Amino acid sequence: MLKKKKTRHHIKNKCNKGTDNEANILMLFEEKHNAWHLLFRNEDLDGAIAILQRVKQIKQKKYNHYE
């Protein structure tokens, strides 16, 4: 059986003054880490939540338009 590789994911990005401190690191399986960056680029958790909230608002407006 192939062992899944874990990678380090910064909770607060280094480009946004995040650190390599253990409290700022999540160990994610590589496929989940790659999926995060595919969906949210280098956004931190707050940025990802903001993106998801915008998508939700757009979808709600679209569906409310048909009612």
QUIJOMO-V473009 format. One line per field, one symbol per residue. phi: phi as a letter, one per 40 degrees, with the letter a starting at -180 (. if undefined). psi: psi as a letter, one per 20 degrees, with the letter a starting at -180 (. if undefined). burial: b if it has 16 or more other ideal C-beta (glycine too) atoms within 10 Angstrom, else e. Layout:
BEGIN
phi: ???
psi: ???
burial: ???
END
This chain:
BEGIN
phi: .ccccbbcbccbdccbgcbcddcbbbcbcdcccccdcccbfbccdcccccccccccccccccccccc
psi: pppppqrpppgoqhikkrrjqhijppoqqghhghgghggjckqaghggggghhggggghggghhhi.
burial: eeeeeeeebbeeeeeeeeeeeeebeeebeeeebeebeeebeebbeeeeeeeeeeeeeeeeeeeeeee
END
